[in-house]
Amino acid sequence: MTRASLTREEILLAAGALVRQHGPAALTMRKLAAELGTAVTSIYWHVGNRESLLDALVERTVAELGEIAPRGRTPAARVVSVARTLRDELRARPHLIAMVHERGLTERMFLPAQQALVREMHAAGLRGARAAQAVRAVQFQVVGYVLIERNRERAPLQRPAEEELWHPRTAGQDPALARALAAPVDQDRLFTDSVRALVAGLLAGAKE
């Protein structure tokens, strides 16, 4: 049964969900119409053709990445919160982020997060080139970490695995280190610890 009414927002939400789950190639007007219980002509009426729909999804993704609100009592804590939120947002929509990149809008997408970081660097006392370097260091840390996570998730089963590779001999006769490197990686904790260490170094002596 065809739906009596449909909004542009509902179409974009459904299209975004399809892309998140299966990638851009899975997004066809016919499949989207079936998901929404409507006619293909209704989707064309609201959003235009498939390319127009993809453009709208990209614009929506760019806008969503601009809604990062820093949290915390200190500039350092707020910078870490921006990094954590940005990582979560990038991980939540890899296919959509890839579409943004393909359409040449990556820098625009990151601008709001960069601006949030700039405000916190200024609050911490950094200015000019030093503030710019700090903003880029945090951004590159986040993006690089997400890329590594994605590569690890998509990698084939490794033989030998990490737990098989690490033992006291390969760890410089450090049994505790060998056990830690052989253990599963707590990716959230590793990310937070590494960003905190980076930010502490970037802000050290900022107001001296």
Steps between C-alpha positions, in 0.01 A plus 500: 500500500647837395541763769271799478765753602876520509750767599845581368640440849357148512654423162844624606486304825410178317759560228767572762416177681537298178838656424624446857407133489591402145693782334404747223469228235205351690305824478261477207180698462304177469646350819447826686139516386446144622653588838268798535192328360448761233529546124830587333334806348432632850871489584587679176245766588661571838873463432554479124710227340752269669791742460296776661415261783868415551587870502234559766640216710847650475373842606317340791815317610703821482238675714493218756878513541459869580296433814792409729467672838810498727451376856718530809629750753837571339617566144693171505191303606290673235754429227497132597119503492502645148746231389288223654179629343663544160632143513155368593336695216751382241468138611120516495477591129804375303317466168354850528840644592644331191230667289589838648864440412418392145308825446792711619333628816727347764659828607161667528374208706784533751482880526248517790705252707814697421330821608397338830861393552624852417279648771641258757859562389440874542347438843814306593721789389621374161506742208612516141707222347522313829121486530469391135753223555310379806166496315645299215681261734172414673311465172766276346510289817125440478489428127809278511364303793165445325676381184708252701187373677320453168797318349524267800128422480518419128828311511495123439561267792864532598722195545698520717285731711636758745464268797717247319768751406565661836703323766790610725762446230326716238416759768859556611473265798209702641231242590249763613538684170460175307177418686362849440579497127350152464177609668202639301520873432259725690461741209292758688746522787801507267345782298414708806840447662688586182295817438542611860877452476510688169291789634706521820814537291343753264372719784807470723624847588232663285451795737860539606 
